[in-house]
Amino acid sequence: MKKLSPKNSLIIGVVLLVLSALIYWKSQDPGISSAEQAACEKQVLANYGNSADALIGQCKTSVGFVAMMQAQSGGAGSARDVAQAISSANQGDFGGHMIYMFLMGLSLALGLGLLINGIKGMKK
């Protein structure tokens, strides 16, 4: 394999570091739609009334919490049904985050390596 020039190594390293930052930014999005969030907030207000302020923020950040509110509003028959809905939502969220973290780590490691290699090559 042809060895990269220091300039190319530096450019590819920077691109990979930017890519890892974009992957990190994307992985922070919980993937809750605005309709799901609104339905969750409505259900929280209906269930908890004056105490809802402490919980309403979870409708924006926690897929498990949103799934719990959906299951409760859908008339889940038992705590087991609610727990299964939460578990299913969290497993999907976990799998997506694992992929994001793998790709971010890979691009970060390669990007730093190429960036360091490019800087060392430019100094020579």
N, CA, C and O of each residue as an XYZ file, in Angstrom:
496
protein
N       0.837     -1.177      0.000
C       0.000      0.000      0.000
C       0.877      1.233      0.000
O       1.887      1.291      0.700
N       0.492      2.196     -0.772
C       1.247      3.430     -0.897
C       1.158      4.234      0.398
O       0.083      4.360      0.983
N       2.279      4.771      0.838
C       2.303      5.574      2.055
C       1.716      6.961      1.761
O       2.011      7.568      0.731
N       0.887      7.443      2.680
C       0.273      8.755      2.507
C       1.292      9.864      2.743
O       2.170      9.747      3.598
N       1.163     10.931      1.978
C       2.008     12.094      2.220
C       1.545     12.755      3.515
O       0.388     12.594      3.905
N       2.419     13.490      4.184
C       2.024     14.143      5.435
C       0.812     15.069      5.262
O      -0.049     15.142      6.138
N       0.756     15.767      4.135
C      -0.360     16.683      3.892
C      -1.676     15.910      3.779
O      -2.675     16.302      4.382
N      -1.683     14.819      3.015
C      -2.890     13.993      2.867
C      -3.285     13.353      4.193
O      -4.465     13.259      4.533
N      -2.274     12.918      4.927
C      -2.524     12.318      6.234
C      -3.184     13.325      7.173
O      -4.115     12.992      7.906
N      -2.691     14.551      7.138
C      -3.247     15.616      7.961
C      -4.691     15.918      7.572
O      -5.551     16.064      8.441
N      -4.957     16.011      6.283
C      -6.312     16.318      5.796
C      -7.287     15.197      6.166
O      -8.379     15.464      6.668
N      -6.899     13.967      5.922
C      -7.770     12.827      6.242
C      -7.999     12.749      7.753
O      -9.106     12.446      8.199
N      -6.957     13.020      8.536
C      -7.089     13.018      9.998
C      -8.104     14.042     10.478
O      -8.935     13.743     11.335
N      -8.039     15.251      9.927
C      -8.990     16.300     10.316
C     -10.407     15.913      9.903
O     -11.351     16.104     10.669
N     -10.559     15.373      8.701
C     -11.886     14.951      8.234
C     -12.455     13.871      9.155
O     -13.636     13.912      9.500
N     -11.636     12.919      9.548
C     -12.113     11.856     10.443
C     -12.462     12.392     11.831
O     -13.401     11.902     12.458
N     -11.732     13.376     12.316
C     -12.060     13.979     13.605
C     -13.387     14.738     13.531
O     -14.189     14.687     14.463
N     -13.608     15.433     12.433
C     -14.893     16.114     12.242
C     -16.013     15.081     12.150
O     -17.091     15.275     12.713
N     -15.755     13.985     11.441
C     -16.744     12.915     11.338
C     -17.078     12.345     12.717
O     -18.248     12.103     13.014
N     -16.077     12.129     13.556
C     -16.346     11.596     14.895
C     -17.157     12.589     15.725
O     -18.008     12.179     16.514
N     -16.905     13.888     15.557
C     -17.709     14.899     16.266
C     -19.155     14.870     15.787
O     -20.075     14.993     16.596
N     -19.366     14.711     14.487
C     -20.729     14.626     13.951
C     -21.449     13.372     14.452
O     -22.638     13.419     14.767
N     -20.733     12.263     14.523
C     -21.325     11.022     15.033
C     -21.699     11.204     16.504
O     -22.767     10.767     16.933
N     -20.825     11.844     17.271
C     -21.127     12.097     18.684
C     -22.379     12.962     18.806
O     -23.260     12.674     19.617
N     -22.458     14.016     18.007
C     -23.605     14.913     18.053
C     -24.886     14.157     17.708
O     -25.912     14.339     18.364
N     -24.827     13.315     16.684
C     -25.994     12.544     16.272
C     -26.392     11.519     17.338
O     -27.579     11.251     17.523
N     -25.431     10.957     18.025
C     -25.738      9.940     19.033
C     -26.419     10.529     20.259
O     -27.017      9.792     21.043
N     -26.341     11.829     20.436
C     -26.984     12.473     21.577
C     -28.479     12.671     21.371
O     -29.205     12.953     22.325
N     -28.944     12.525     20.134
C     -30.367     12.664     19.826
C     -31.075     11.377     20.232
O     -30.753     10.312     19.705
N     -32.043     11.450     21.167
C     -32.697     10.218     21.611
C     -33.647      9.613     20.591
O     -34.095      8.483     20.784
N     -33.972     10.315     19.519
C     -34.848      9.760     18.496
C     -36.313      9.749     18.882
O     -37.063      8.862     18.474
N     -36.721     10.732     19.668
C     -38.118     10.851     20.079
C     -38.766     11.893     19.177
O     -38.318     13.039     19.125
N     -39.818     11.498     18.468
C     -40.484     12.432     17.556
C     -41.259     13.476     18.361
O     -41.541     13.285     19.544
N     -41.594     14.569     17.705
C     -42.338     15.631     18.388
C     -43.743     15.150     18.780
O     -44.282     15.568     19.805
N     -44.321     14.285     17.971
C     -45.644     13.740     18.303
C     -45.566     12.846     19.542
O     -46.425     12.917     20.422
N     -44.528     12.001     19.606
C     -44.348     11.146     20.786
C     -44.097     11.988     22.028
O     -44.617     11.694     23.104
N     -43.293     13.041     21.871
C     -42.984     13.920     22.997
C     -44.257     14.620     23.495
O     -44.499     14.689     24.700
N     -45.056     15.131     22.574
C     -46.295     15.820     22.964
C     -47.262     14.866     23.667
O     -47.882     15.227     24.667
N     -47.386     13.651     23.140
C     -48.278     12.661     23.758
C     -47.775     12.287     25.151
O     -48.564     12.120     26.081
N     -46.467     12.160     25.285
C     -45.862     11.838     26.578
C     -46.134     12.954     27.580
O     -46.536     12.694     28.714
N     -45.913     14.196     27.156
C     -46.135     15.336     28.050
C     -47.603     15.408     28.493
O     -47.897     15.700     29.652
N     -48.501     15.142     27.569
C     -49.929     15.142     27.890
C     -50.257     14.063     28.920
O     -51.017     14.300     29.859
N     -49.685     12.890     28.738
C     -49.926     11.775     29.649
C     -49.322     12.058     31.029
O     -49.924     11.732     32.053
N     -48.138     12.662     31.051
C     -47.502     12.999     32.329
C     -48.376     13.996     33.090
O     -48.597     13.845     34.291
N     -48.870     15.013     32.384
C     -49.743     16.001     33.035
C     -51.023     15.350     33.562
O     -51.500     15.688     34.645
N     -51.574     14.413     32.784
C     -52.796     13.732     33.209
C     -52.548     12.835     34.422
O     -53.382     12.760     35.324
N     -51.404     12.160     34.442
C     -51.115     11.212     35.524
C     -50.630     11.888     36.805
O     -50.986     11.467     37.906
N     -49.817     12.937     36.660
C     -49.110     13.463     37.829
C     -49.511     14.883     38.219
O     -49.085     15.364     39.269
N     -50.302     15.556     37.421
C     -50.811     16.880     37.771
C     -49.742     17.872     38.185
O     -48.870     18.219     37.388
N     -49.805     18.330     39.426
C     -48.867     19.350     39.929
C     -47.432     18.851     40.021
O     -46.502     19.658     40.000
N     -47.234     17.574     40.120
C     -45.885     17.002     40.230
C     -45.242     16.761     38.870
O     -44.117     16.268     38.803
N     -45.928     17.096     37.799
C     -45.468     16.773     36.443
C     -44.205     17.523     36.050
O     -43.442     17.037     35.215
N     -43.964     18.699     36.633
C     -42.806     19.511     36.245
C     -41.488     18.749     36.375
O     -40.587     18.913     35.553
N     -41.382     17.929     37.395
C     -40.150     17.179     37.624
C     -39.945     16.076     36.583
O     -38.812     15.663     36.334
N     -41.018     15.603     35.982
C     -40.938     14.468     35.048
C     -41.032     14.861     33.584
O     -40.614     14.098     32.713
N     -41.567     16.024     33.302
C     -41.872     16.402     31.916
C     -40.622     16.432     31.033
O     -40.708     16.169     29.834
N     -39.472     16.748     31.611
C     -38.226     16.794     30.844
C     -37.813     15.436     30.298
O     -37.122     15.355     29.283
N     -38.231     14.379     30.964
C     -37.867     13.040     30.500
C     -38.567     12.676     29.192
O     -38.145     11.754     28.494
N     -39.623     13.393     28.865
C     -40.313     13.148     27.590
C     -39.438     13.559     26.412
O     -39.680     13.129     25.285
N     -38.417     14.391     26.660
C     -37.509     14.843     25.608
C     -36.258     13.971     25.509
O     -35.612     13.924     24.462
N     -35.916     13.281     26.597
C     -34.615     12.618     26.643
C     -34.635     11.105     26.830
O     -33.651     10.446     26.496
N     -35.691     10.543     27.339
C     -35.693      9.120     27.697
C     -36.711      8.323     26.879
O     -37.921      8.473     27.054
N     -36.201      7.477     25.986
C     -37.102      6.646     25.179
C     -37.859      5.650     26.048
O     -39.001      5.306     25.746
N     -37.237      5.189     27.112
C     -37.905      4.267     28.029
C     -39.080      4.929     28.730
O     -40.138      4.322     28.893
N     -38.889      6.171     29.141
C     -39.961      6.907     29.806
C     -41.112      7.161     28.840
O     -42.277      7.015     29.210
N     -40.793      7.540     27.603
C     -41.822      7.770     26.590
C     -42.591      6.469     26.332
O     -43.816      6.484     26.212
N     -41.877      5.354     26.248
C     -42.534      4.060     26.030
C     -43.447      3.710     27.200
O     -44.527      3.150     27.008
N     -43.006      4.044     28.420
C     -43.837      3.779     29.601
C     -45.129      4.599     29.541
O     -46.213      4.085     29.816
N     -45.003      5.863     29.182
C     -46.196      6.718     29.088
C     -47.124      6.244     27.976
O     -48.345      6.281     28.127
N     -46.544      5.795     26.847
C     -47.370      5.276     25.752
C     -48.105      4.010     26.179
O     -49.280      3.825     25.863
N     -47.404      3.147     26.898
C     -48.029      1.903     27.345
C     -49.151      2.190     28.340
O     -50.204      1.555     28.299
N     -48.918      3.149     29.231
C     -49.959      3.494     30.197
C     -51.164      4.129     29.521
O     -52.305      3.839     29.882
N     -50.917      4.993     28.541
C     -52.043      5.640     27.862
C     -52.771      4.665     26.938
O     -53.954      4.842     26.644
N     -52.057      3.639     26.484
C     -52.666      2.632     25.607
C     -53.424      1.572     26.370
O     -53.944      0.626     25.778
N     -53.491      1.721     27.677
C     -54.247      0.771     28.489
C     -53.518     -0.541     28.704
O     -54.125     -1.610     28.642
N     -52.214     -0.465     28.957
C     -51.451     -1.683     29.222
C     -52.107     -2.432     30.373
O     -52.470     -1.840     31.390
N     -52.252     -3.731     30.199
C     -52.974     -4.541     31.164
C     -52.274     -4.751     32.485
O     -52.935     -4.932     33.508
N     -50.971     -4.731     32.492
C     -50.263     -5.022     33.736
C     -48.918     -4.310     33.755
O     -48.481     -3.721     32.766
N     -48.289     -4.388     34.904
C     -46.952     -3.814     35.039
C     -45.970     -4.545     34.126
O     -45.003     -3.956     33.643
N     -46.228     -5.825     33.897
C     -45.362     -6.603     33.014
C     -45.417     -6.055     31.580
O     -44.388     -5.967     30.911
N     -46.610     -5.689     31.113
C     -46.760     -5.113     29.772
C     -46.002     -3.793     29.658
O     -45.346     -3.530     28.650
N     -46.098     -2.972     30.691
C     -45.387     -1.694     30.710
C     -43.875     -1.943     30.715
O     -43.127     -1.287     29.990
N     -43.443     -2.889     31.533
C     -42.014     -3.206     31.605
C     -41.487     -3.729     30.275
O     -40.365     -3.402     29.887
N     -42.269     -4.529     29.580
C     -41.848     -5.030     28.272
C     -41.740     -3.897     27.254
O     -40.832     -3.899     26.422
N     -42.658     -2.927     27.311
C     -42.602     -1.776     26.400
C     -41.344     -0.949     26.671
O     -40.669     -0.513     25.739
N     -41.035     -0.738     27.951
C     -39.834      0.024     28.318
C     -38.586     -0.721     27.867
O     -37.678     -0.128     27.286
N     -38.544     -2.019     28.135
C     -37.387     -2.831     27.769
C     -37.151     -2.833     26.272
O     -36.016     -2.703     25.814
N     -38.211     -2.979     25.520
C     -38.094     -2.991     24.063
C     -37.553     -1.657     23.550
O     -36.682     -1.638     22.681
N     -38.055     -0.555     24.074
C     -37.583      0.770     23.646
C     -36.123      0.974     24.018
O     -35.344      1.505     23.227
N     -35.752      0.551     25.221
C     -34.374      0.737     25.668
C     -33.395     -0.141     24.893
O     -32.265      0.279     24.639
N     -33.804     -1.342     24.515
C     -32.919     -2.210     23.736
C     -32.635     -1.614     22.373
O     -31.496     -1.651     21.908
N     -33.645     -1.069     21.727
C     -33.444     -0.423     20.431
C     -32.537      0.785     20.551
O     -31.673      1.004     19.701
N     -32.725      1.563     21.591
C     -31.903      2.745     21.841
C     -30.461      2.338     22.129
O     -29.527      2.978     21.646
N     -30.279      1.289     22.905
C     -28.942      0.811     23.264
C     -28.186      0.317     22.034
O     -27.003      0.615     21.868
N     -28.865     -0.436     21.177
C     -28.224     -0.965     19.965
C     -27.748      0.150     19.049
O     -26.643      0.091     18.510
N     -28.577      1.160     18.877
C     -28.182      2.307     18.058
C     -26.992      3.043     18.639
O     -26.090      3.455     17.909
N     -26.990      3.211     19.961
C     -25.870      3.903     20.601
C     -24.571      3.088     20.514
O     -23.485      3.658     20.409
N     -24.684      1.787     20.557
C     -23.483      0.959     20.427
C     -22.842      1.151     19.050
O     -21.620      1.252     18.942
N     -23.647      1.200     18.024
C     -23.133      1.420     16.662
C     -22.491      2.794     16.564
O     -21.399      2.939     16.015
N     -23.178      3.810     17.103
C     -22.619      5.168     17.080
C     -21.279      5.226     17.814
O     -20.322      5.825     17.326
N     -21.220      4.606     18.977
C     -19.982      4.664     19.767
C     -18.836      3.921     19.070
O     -17.690      4.368     19.119
N     -19.136      2.800     18.430
C     -18.106      2.072     17.691
C     -17.568      2.926     16.550
O     -16.356      3.066     16.390
N     -18.473      3.495     15.758
C     -18.040      4.324     14.628
C     -17.298      5.573     15.097
O     -16.319      5.987     14.477
N     -17.765      6.169     16.187
C     -17.094      7.348     16.705
C     -15.689      6.999     17.190
O     -14.736      7.724     16.904
N     -15.559      5.904     17.915
C     -14.247      5.484     18.404
C     -13.284      5.159     17.276
O     -12.110      5.525     17.325
N     -13.785      4.469     16.259
C     -12.957      4.116     15.118
C     -12.479      5.360     14.377
O     -11.292      5.489     14.077
N     -13.396      6.272     14.081
C     -12.998      7.483     13.352
C     -12.120      8.382     14.208
O     -11.228      9.049     13.685
N     -12.354      8.411     15.503
C     -11.524      9.220     16.396
C     -10.100      8.661     16.463
O      -9.131      9.415     16.375
N      -9.975      7.359     16.617
C      -8.648      6.744     16.703
C      -7.873      6.902     15.390
O      -6.704      7.288     15.395
N      -8.523      6.605     14.289
C      -7.852      6.757     12.991
C      -7.533      8.223     12.706
O      -6.457      8.545     12.203
N      -8.475      9.105     13.032
C      -8.262     10.527     12.804
C      -7.087     11.073     13.605
O      -6.258     11.810     13.071
N      -7.014     10.717     14.872
C      -5.889     11.176     15.702
C      -4.565     10.599     15.201
O      -3.552     11.295     15.139
N      -4.595      9.329     14.848
C      -3.379      8.702     14.334
C      -2.874      9.375     13.067
O      -1.686      9.674     12.944
N      -3.770      9.608     12.140
C      -3.382     10.261     10.884
C      -2.982     11.723     11.117
O      -2.062     12.225     10.472
N      -3.657     12.387     12.016
C      -3.319     13.776     12.328
C      -1.916     13.866     12.925
O      -1.120     14.714     12.522
N      -1.623     13.013     13.865
C      -0.277     12.996     14.479
C       0.774     12.632     13.452
O       1.845     13.237     13.406
N       0.463     11.629     12.616
C       1.388     11.231     11.571
C       1.647     12.385     10.597
O       2.785     12.601     10.182
N       0.594     13.127     10.231
C       0.743     14.255      9.329
C       1.559     15.384      9.940
O       2.376     16.001      9.255
N       1.348     15.656     11.208
C       2.106     16.719     11.892
C       3.577     16.344     11.984
O       4.451     17.173     11.731
N       3.854     15.082     12.352
C       5.253     14.637     12.427
C       5.918     14.703     11.046
O       7.077     15.099     10.927
N       5.176     14.312     10.012
C       5.724     14.350      8.655
C       5.996     15.757      8.164
O       6.948     15.974      7.415
N       5.190     16.706      8.565
C       5.367     18.111      8.143
C       6.585     18.724      8.836
O       7.218     19.624      8.284
N       6.917     18.251     10.028
C       8.067     18.798     10.773
C       9.393     18.356     10.166
O      10.412     19.024     10.337
N       9.378     17.232      9.457
C      10.620     16.697      8.879
C      11.097     17.520      7.713
O      12.127     17.205      7.115
